[in-house]
Amino acid sequence: MQQPTGRGDARRQAKATGLVRHQRHSRWRQFWAPSLKVVAIALAVALVSGASVAAIAVSQFATKVAANSVDISNGKKPAKAPAATSFDGGFNVLVVGVDNSTAQGESYGERDATLNDVNILLHVSADHKSAAVVSIPRDLVIAQPECTDPATGNVASAVSAEAVNGAYGRGGLGCVVSTVAELTGLDIPYAGLISFSGTVAMADAVGGVPICLNAAIDDPYSGLNLPAGTSVVSGQTALSYLRSRHGVGDGSDLSRISSQQAYMSSLMRVMKSNSTLTDVSKLTGLANAAGTNLKLSTSLANIPTMVSMALALKDIDLAKLVFVQYPAVDDPDDAAKLVPSETLATELFTRLKTDQPFTLDDKSLGSGAQADPAAPAAPDPAATPDPAAPVDPAAPVDPAATPDPTAQETIAGLRGQTADQQTCSIAYDY
């Protein structure tokens, strides 16, 4: 399957001619894997070890966000939210990061527009045994629906081709939700909005996230300056890592998405660790940070819904939590833009709609990531018994050898990683 190519070359050519696109936005673009931190927190401290501990953190969180909730109905009659006492099926949550937020702080400067440059969709399967996190590139050119601005009531007409990150300016968070729902074919009843300041606060609250670089990076655009190897980052350093585009891969936003996915995967491993799951102070710190810095949809900003999501999410195997880029190829009409890779996107979202778990092939890592050489070796596939080998009927049955009915099929050509994979960001080679 064709993948985006030549975006680093296009960027260098643009830089040489003084036409670097979105340069004025480059400082803020990637505060974003905390989006999943948002998911972990906004979904009621998603990976908490027990309902009672989750409820403590969620109670503080919900109290702060309820009054600041956002209508995402996009001018339509709001759909009735699922029963909050339990989730009998799957659910979808969209986490959106915007620039020029009133909550982001003056230190990040003024921009001339408010763009949704980070759009991360979480899908949890109906059996709560697998989940996928889909990062939608900001430069993906797609059709967008009619949108109603909730503040002014102004209606923006539907458009046939516009970059994803223009949706927020057309009608706020509800417009982004409607746009992504139309793109993916998934119903999205829950959403959240986060700013720079929120990302920093939650990175601090979790106590740091290990990230790996294959070589030292000194990126003056984002402020990232770290040595090769593994560093535990928090606060502004975590934000710089998530924002860095010039410093990783081929200098493109797709490479930055690879770094975000590496961060989110590491974050999930931290959240799954005993030290985090049993540390009430960390959990309540996350809840307080999120409550101060997040805006949630009205459907999400209540305790029962968040606790139910926590219980649905907390036991998902990290090998079945998959982070993927929305399948895209270069736009033939604009080298700085992307268009959907239709066949691969159809396969991905058909599986999500029907809750068929999937995994990635051995070439899935994006342009900004490589396997961490210090990570434990993966199990040797050659050591797995051959299912076609003759079976001795007199031999005792090994329960561990029974085929797993929930085994995941591979979707070849997708870019991303699973949460149990340890990866390193690739330093940009100038």
Salt bridges, closest charged atoms under 4 A:
ASP9 OD1 - ARG12 NH2 2.52
ASP99 OD2 - HIS25 ND1 3.38
ASP112 OD2 - ARG24 NE 2.80
ASP112 OD1 - HIS25 NE2 3.78
ASP117 OD2 - ARG29 NH1 1.47
ASP117 OD2 - ARG138 NH1 3.91
ASP139 OD2 - ARG7 NH2 3.67
ASP139 OD2 - ARG21 NH1 3.36
ASP139 OD1 - HIS22 NE2 3.88
ASP139 OD2 - ARG138 NE 3.40
ASP253 OD1 - ARG138 NH1 3.82
ASP253 OD1 - ARG256 NH2 2.83
ASP315 OD2 - LYS314 NZ 3.12
ASP355 OD1 - HIS123 NE2 2.82
ASP404 OD2 - LYS320 NZ 3.83
GLU409 OE1 - ARG351 NH2 2.79
